[in-house]
Amino acid sequence: MESPIISLKDVVISHAEGPVLSHVNMDISAGEFVYLIGKSGAGKTSLLRSLYADHEIDEGEATVCGFDLMHIKRRQVPLLRRKVGIVFQNFRLLRDRNVHDNLAFVLQATGWKRSDIDHQIMVALEAVGVADKAGSSIYRLSEGEQQRVGIARALINNPDLILADEPTGNLDPATSSDIIQLLVNINRQTGTTMLISTHDFMMIDKFQSRMLVCENGTLVDPQQ
């Protein structure tokens, strides 16, 4: 039986003020599409950051894409992040570079050969429907186009897992629907596992899938 792509057992995640989440147990299988929901401040972002080794886990057992997060070495973190694509609410694009150069920056940082970079960038941009924007400045893009570039950046290394933190938080309802539909299509076409933090219940209702809930300082699976 194949191991879960994410496996957490009795995990505790804290800030300086104290625990944010405790007794967190979660298994997500390869190819799943899962929503992570909860009120603001419930711990969704802290949990996602922990999954790509940007926030320390205090206790428990945690494995993501085959990496043991409790014993991961600093030199292994870039290897983990090649397997995990990250999509942010506020896009986090480099505004002094055009679309092509935003993606090239990621590929250069992860060791791609220069001869392969242009082809890989166009593959990623075509996958999200903005191949015609490769030479565009970021400030000339709509917010929906910026998020598509953000998704292309997350896809650029052909990850096993995409973590999206409120990917529709800054978007209008029609654009939000387009973005979630895009993530659903990527999941179905490539088998890339998706864990999407959101409080956009209109989108959850329209694109129904498994949900996990951050509430009362822990993680709840309503299906169990």
Phi, psi and omega in degrees: 000132183291139180290150176299149177285332170232129177221118178238135179227118178050044183280141174238129179236128185234159164250182180300329183282346181137187183299138173263314178225140179225157177054043182275122177233128185203131169235126174236125183275157176303133177091355180286157173238112190230135173266141172246112185241167181153161180293162173302134181085002183282347177114007183298310182294320178299320179295313179298316179299324178295327183289337174249026171062037175254354177217132186288142172265129187278319184215162173103195178238136183212122178232131177227124179051037177085358179262131176279105186290340180283342183229016183292137178270155183304321182291343179273344184300316176300328178292319176300316186285349169286336181267350183236117174268143185236130177243129184253154177297318185261022170072313179054044175269152179279111189282349177268007179230152178282180184301310180305314185287334172299316181284324178299323179303317180294314182294320178297320182291337181255015166088019178288149175289141180304324183293339182261347190295313184299318180296316182295323178297315181292325176300314182292317181292323176296323182296333181251005171082023179229035180300332181284356182257010186305322182266005185279146171288146182300320184291348177269356181269147170291167179296323177296319177293321177299320179290328175296321175295321176299322177291320176302318178299320179294329182275346197300329180262017181053059186289161172277336188219137171242129174253121182241120183259101181050056186294344179250011187298332182253014189244153176286164186303318181294317179291323177302316179298318178298320183290316178294321176300320178298315180295321176299315181297318179298316179301315183288323186278328185248344184078008178294127179291140181237129168236113191241114175280131181198156165236022180272086187290338175298318179288322178298321180289324182285320182243076189289140178197182180300143179235143168239144188237125169274115178202147178054036174076017178210187180243131183240136174256104184298338182286342183269000000 
